[in-house]
Amino acid sequence: MEEEGDCCSSNSTITRNSSGKRKQQQQQHQEKPYRGIRMRKWGKWVAEIREPNKRSRIWLGSYATPVAAARAYDTAVFYLRGPSARLNFPELLSQDDDVSTQQGNMSADSIRKKATQVGARVDALQTALQSSSSHSASSHVTSDKPDLNEYPKPED
């Protein structure tokens, strides 16, 4: 009878451990929405990629938005691994003419340069979109509320 109790208790620990791992993977997926990026403690998103057959990494930069970091990663991984690479945004790669024409044996520095250019461009666009949407939302809110510091206008 003791063996049955030991067996059941070990199964329950396995179940608890697997559910804990599953929960940890779900939390990690929420924190890291795209491949090749991670978020710093202070909120910046960074991208880096490991060079093939080497232990070194190529630093792709830090960005304000996860989309920009993911686009920088996509650019670098495409240059390194070619059309068979697993990308975050495969549909957007065809829009970049530079990527398709210059694929081949590139140095780590040139890959870093291209990836940071794409990331910076996307980051600027994303930041501009976020600020314009928040500005239009705030201007809409202020138009509904009267300015209490203004004198009332006489009605005609």
LONU-451279 format. One record per residue: residue number from 1; x, y, z of N, C-alpha, C in turn. Coordinates in steps of 0.1 Angstrom, whole numbers, plus 5000, padded with zeros to 4 digits. Layout:
(NUM; (X; Y; Z); (X; Y; Z); (X; Y; Z)) ...
This chain:
(1; (5008; 4988; 5000); (5000; 5000; 5000); (5009; 5013; 5000)) (2; (5020; 5012; 5007); (5028; 5024; 5007); (5034; 5027; 4993)) (3; (5036; 5017; 4985); (5042; 5019; 4972); (5031; 5026; 4963)) (4; (5018; 5023; 4965); (5008; 5030; 4957); (5008; 5044; 4961)) (5; (5009; 5048; 4974); (5009; 5061; 4978); (5021; 5069; 4973)) (6; (5032; 5063; 4973); (5044; 5069; 4967); (5042; 5071; 4952)) (7; (5036; 5062; 4945); (5034; 5063; 4931); (5025; 5075; 4928)) (8; (5014; 5076; 4935); (5005; 5086; 4933); (5011; 5100; 4936)) (9; (5018; 5101; 4947); (5024; 5114; 4951); (5034; 5118; 4941)) (10; (5042; 5109; 4935); (5052; 5113; 4925); (5045; 5117; 4912)) (11; (5034; 5111; 4909); (5026; 5115; 4897); (5021; 5129; 4899)) (12; (5016; 5132; 4912); (5011; 5146; 4914); (5022; 5156; 4913)) (13; (5034; 5153; 4917); (5045; 5162; 4916); (5048; 5165; 4902)) (14; (5048; 5154; 4894); (5051; 5156; 4879); (5040; 5164; 4873)) (15; (5027; 5162; 4877); (5017; 5171; 4871); (5019; 5185; 4876)) (16; (5022; 5187; 4888); (5024; 5201; 4893); (5036; 5207; 4885)) (17; (5047; 5200; 4883); (5058; 5205; 4876); (5055; 5209; 4862)) (18; (5048; 5200; 4855); (5045; 5203; 4841); (5035; 5214; 4840)) (19; (5026; 5216; 4849); (5017; 5227; 4849); (5024; 5240; 4852)) (20; (5034; 5239; 4861); (5043; 5251; 4864); (5051; 5255; 4852)) (21; (5056; 5245; 4845); (5064; 5248; 4833); (5055; 5254; 4822)) (22; (5043; 5249; 4821); (5033; 5254; 4811); (5030; 5269; 4814)) (23; (5027; 5271; 4827); (5024; 5285; 4831); (5036; 5294; 4829)) (24; (5048; 5290; 4831); (5060; 5298; 4829); (5061; 5301; 4814)) (25; (5058; 5291; 4805); (5059; 5293; 4791); (5049; 5303; 4787)) (26; (5037; 5303; 4792); (5027; 5313; 4789); (5031; 5327; 4793)) (27; (5037; 5328; 4805); (5041; 5341; 4809); (5052; 5346; 4800)) (28; (5061; 5337; 4796); (5072; 5341; 4788); (5067; 5345; 4774)) (29; (5057; 5339; 4769); (5051; 5342; 4756); (5045; 5356; 4757)) (30; (5039; 5360; 4768); (5033; 5373; 4769); (5043; 5384; 4770)) (31; (5054; 5381; 4776); (5065; 5391; 4778); (5073; 5392; 4765)) (32; (5074; 5382; 4757); (5082; 5382; 4745); (5073; 5378; 4733)) (33; (5067; 5388; 4727); (5057; 5386; 4716); (5063; 5382; 4703)) (34; (5076; 5384; 4701); (5082; 5381; 4688); (5095; 5373; 4690)) (35; (5099; 5366; 4680); (5112; 5359; 4680); (5124; 5368; 4680)) (36; (5134; 5365; 4688); (5147; 5373; 4687); (5147; 5386; 4695)) (37; (5137; 5389; 4703); (5137; 5401; 4710); (5134; 5399; 4725)) (38; (5137; 5408; 4733); (5134; 5407; 4747); (5132; 5422; 4753)) (39; (5125; 5423; 4764); (5123; 5436; 4770); (5132; 5438; 4782)) (40; (5138; 5450; 4782); (5146; 5453; 4793); (5138; 5457; 4805)) (41; (5143; 5457; 4817); (5136; 5461; 4829); (5129; 5474; 4828)) (42; (5135; 5484; 4821); (5130; 5497; 4821); (5121; 5499; 4809)) (43; (5118; 5489; 4801); (5107; 5490; 4791); (5112; 5490; 4777)) (44; (5125; 5492; 4774); (5130; 5492; 4761); (5130; 5478; 4755)) (45; (5128; 5476; 4742); (5129; 5463; 4736); (5142; 5462; 4728)) (46; (5149; 5451; 4730); (5162; 5449; 4723); (5162; 5437; 4715)) (47; (5170; 5437; 4704); (5171; 5426; 4695); (5186; 5422; 4693)) (48; (5188; 5409; 4693); (5201; 5403; 4690); (5200; 5390; 4684)) (49; (5210; 5385; 4677); (5209; 5372; 4670); (5223; 5366; 4671)) (50; (5223; 5353; 4672); (5235; 5345; 4673); (5241; 5342; 4659)) (51; (5253; 5344; 4657); (5259; 5341; 4644); (5260; 5326; 4642)) (52; (5257; 5322; 4629); (5258; 5307; 4627); (5272; 5301; 4629)) (53; (5272; 5290; 4635); (5285; 5283; 4638); (5295; 5290; 4646)) (54; (5290; 5300; 4654); (5299; 5308; 4663); (5291; 5310; 4676)) (55; (5299; 5313; 4686); (5293; 5316; 4699); (5289; 5331; 4701)) (56; (5294; 5339; 4692); (5292; 5353; 4693); (5278; 5357; 4688)) (57; (5273; 5369; 4693); (5260; 5374; 4689); (5262; 5387; 4682)) (58; (5252; 5390; 4674); (5252; 5403; 4667); (5242; 5412; 4674)) (59; (5246; 5423; 4679); (5237; 5432; 4686); (5229; 5440; 4676)) (60; (5216; 5440; 4676); (5208; 5447; 4666); (5201; 5460; 4671)) (61; (5204; 5463; 4684); (5199; 5476; 4689); (5188; 5475; 4699)) (62; (5185; 5487; 4705); (5173; 5487; 4714); (5163; 5497; 4708)) (63; (5150; 5494; 4710); (5140; 5501; 4704); (5128; 5504; 4714)) (64; (5120; 5514; 4711); (5109; 5517; 4719); (5097; 5508; 4718)) (65; (5096; 5501; 4706); (5085; 5492; 4703); (5090; 5478; 4700)) (66; (5082; 5468; 4704); (5086; 5454; 4700); (5085; 5452; 4685)) (67; (5077; 5459; 4678); (5076; 5456; 4664); (5089; 5461; 4657)) (68; (5095; 5472; 4661); (5107; 5476; 4655); (5119; 5467; 4658)) (69; (5119; 5462; 4670); (5130; 5452; 4674); (5128; 5439; 4666)) (70; (5115; 5435; 4664); (5113; 5423; 4656); (5116; 5425; 4641)) (71; (5114; 5436; 4636); (5117; 5439; 4622); (5133; 5439; 4620)) (72; (5140; 5445; 4630); (5154; 5444; 4629); (5159; 5430; 4630)) (73; (5153; 5422; 4638); (5157; 5407; 4639); (5154; 5400; 4626)) (74; (5142; 5403; 4620); (5139; 5397; 4607); (5149; 5400; 4596)) (75; (5153; 5413; 4596); (5163; 5416; 4586); (5176; 5409; 4587)) (76; (5180; 5408; 4600); (5193; 5401; 4602); (5192; 5386; 4600)) (77; (5181; 5380; 4604); (5180; 5365; 4602); (5178; 5362; 4588)) (78; (5172; 5371; 4580); (5171; 5368; 4566); (5185; 5369; 4559)) (79; (5193; 5379; 4563); (5207; 5380; 4557); (5215; 5368; 4561)) (80; (5213; 5362; 4573); (5221; 5351; 4578); (5217; 5338; 4572)) (81; (5204; 5336; 4572); (5199; 5322; 4569); (5191; 5321; 4556)) (82; (5189; 5332; 4549); (5183; 5332; 4536); (5167; 5330; 4536)) (83; (5162; 5326; 4525); (5147; 5326; 4524); (5141; 5315; 4533)) (84; (5148; 5306; 4538); (5143; 5295; 4547); (5142; 5300; 4562)) (85; (5146; 5312; 4565); (5146; 5317; 4578); (5131; 5318; 4584)) (86; (5130; 5316; 4597); (5117; 5318; 4603); (5116; 5333; 4607)) (87; (5106; 5340; 4601); (5105; 5354; 4603); (5093; 5358; 4612)) (88; (5093; 5369; 4618); (5082; 5374; 4626); (5071; 5380; 4616)) (89; (5076; 5387; 4606); (5067; 5393; 4596); (5072; 5389; 4582)) (90; (5069; 5377; 4577); (5074; 5373; 4564); (5067; 5381; 4553)) (91; (5055; 5386; 4555); (5049; 5394; 4544); (5055; 5408; 4542)) (92; (5062; 5413; 4552); (5068; 5426; 4551); (5082; 5426; 4545)) (93; (5088; 5414; 4545); (5101; 5413; 4539); (5102; 5416; 4524)) (94; (5091; 5412; 4517); (5091; 5415; 4503); (5090; 5429; 4500)) (95; (5086; 5438; 4509); (5085; 5452; 4507); (5099; 5459; 4507)) (96; (5108; 5453; 4514); (5122; 5458; 4514); (5130; 5454; 4502)) (97; (5132; 5462; 4493); (5140; 5459; 4481); (5154; 5456; 4484)) (98; (5160; 5463; 4494); (5174; 5460; 4497); (5177; 5446; 4502)) (99; (5168; 5440; 4509); (5170; 5427; 4515); (5171; 5417; 4504)) (100; (5162; 5417; 4495); (5162; 5406; 4485); (5174; 5407; 4475)) (101; (5179; 5419; 4472); (5190; 5421; 4463); (5204; 5418; 4468)) (102; (5205; 5420; 4481); (5219; 5419; 4487); (5221; 5407; 4496)) (103; (5212; 5397; 4495); (5214; 5385; 4504); (5226; 5378; 4499)) (104; (5234; 5372; 4509); (5246; 5365; 4506); (5255; 5365; 4518)) (105; (5268; 5363; 4515); (5278; 5363; 4526); (5281; 5378; 4529)) (106; (5275; 5383; 4540); (5277; 5396; 4545); (5284; 5395; 4558)) (107; (5292; 5405; 4562); (5298; 5405; 4575); (5288; 5409; 4586)) (108; (5292; 5406; 4598); (5284; 5408; 4609); (5281; 5423; 4611)) (109; (5291; 5432; 4608); (5289; 5446; 4608); (5279; 5451; 4598)) (110; (5280; 5446; 4586); (5270; 5451; 4576); (5256; 5446; 4579)) (111; (5255; 5434; 4584); (5242; 5429; 4588); (5236; 5438; 4600)) (112; (5245; 5441; 4609); (5240; 5449; 4621); (5236; 5463; 4615)) (113; (5243; 5468; 4606); (5240; 5482; 4601); (5227; 5481; 4594)) (114; (5224; 5471; 4585); (5211; 5471; 4578); (5200; 5468; 4587)) (115; (5202; 5460; 4597); (5191; 5457; 4607); (5188; 5469; 4615)) (116; (5198; 5476; 4620); (5195; 5488; 4628); (5188; 5499; 4620)) (117; (5192; 5500; 4607); (5185; 5510; 4598); (5170; 5506; 4597)) (118; (5167; 5494; 4595); (5153; 5490; 4594); (5146; 5492; 4607)) (119; (5152; 5488; 4618); (5146; 5489; 4631); (5144; 5504; 4635)) (120; (5153; 5512; 4632); (5152; 5527; 4635); (5140; 5533; 4627)) (121; (5139; 5529; 4614); (5129; 5534; 4606); (5115; 5530; 4611)) (122; (5114; 5517; 4614); (5101; 5512; 4619); (5098; 5518; 4633)) (123; (5108; 5520; 4641); (5106; 5526; 4655); (5101; 5540; 4653)) (124; (5107; 5548; 4644); (5102; 5561; 4642); (5088; 5562; 4638)) (125; (5084; 5553; 4628); (5070; 5552; 4624); (5061; 5548; 4635)) (126; (5065; 5538; 4642); (5056; 5533; 4653); (5054; 5544; 4664)) (127; (5065; 5550; 4668); (5064; 5561; 4678); (5056; 5572; 4673)) (128; (5057; 5576; 4660); (5049; 5587; 4655); (5034; 5583; 4655)) (129; (5031; 5571; 4651); (5018; 5566; 4651); (5012; 5566; 4665)) (130; (5019; 5562; 4675); (5015; 5562; 4689); (5012; 5576; 4694)) (131; (5022; 5585; 4691); (5020; 5598; 4696); (5009; 5606; 4689)) (132; (5007; 5603; 4676); (4996; 5610; 4669); (4982; 5605; 4674)) (133; (4981; 5592; 4676); (4969; 5586; 4681); (4966; 5591; 4695)) (134; (4976; 5592; 4704); (4973; 5597; 4717); (4971; 5612; 4717)) (135; (4977; 5619; 4708); (4974; 5633; 4707); (4960; 5636; 4702)) (136; (4956; 5628; 4692); (4942; 5630; 4687); (4932; 5626; 4697)) (137; (4935; 5616; 4705); (4925; 5612; 4715); (4925; 5623; 4726)) (138; (4936; 5628; 4730); (4936; 5639; 4740); (4930; 5651; 4735)) (139; (4932; 5655; 4723); (4926; 5667; 4718); (4911; 5665; 4717)) (140; (4906; 5653; 4714); (4892; 5650; 4714); (4886; 5652; 4728)) (141; (4893; 5647; 4737); (4888; 5648; 4751); (4888; 5662; 4756)) (142; (4898; 5670; 4752); (4898; 5684; 4757); (4887; 5693; 4750)) (143; (4883; 5689; 4738); (4873; 5697; 4731); (4859; 5694; 4738)) (144; (4857; 5683; 4744); (4845; 5680; 4751); (4844; 5687; 4764)) (145; (4856; 5690; 4771); (4856; 5696; 4784); (4859; 5711; 4782)) (146; (4852; 5720; 4789); (4855; 5734; 4788); (4867; 5738; 4796)) (147; (4874; 5748; 4791); (4885; 5753; 4799); (4880; 5762; 4810)) (148; (4883; 5758; 4822); (4877; 5765; 4834); (4885; 5778; 4837)) (149; (4896; 5780; 4831); (4904; 5792; 4833); (4900; 5803; 4823)) (150; (4891; 5800; 4813); (4887; 5810; 4803); (4875; 5817; 4808)) (151; (4874; 5830; 4804); (4861; 5837; 4807); (4850; 5832; 4798)) (152; (4838; 5831; 4803); (4827; 5827; 4794); (4825; 5837; 4783)) (153; (4822; 5831; 4771); (4819; 5840; 4759); (4805; 5844; 4760)) (154; (4802; 5857; 4756); (4788; 5861; 4756); (4781; 5854; 4744)) (155; (4769; 5850; 4747); (4761; 5843; 4737); (4754; 5853; 4728)) (156; (4754; 5850; 4715); (4748; 5860; 4706); (4733; 5859; 4706)) 
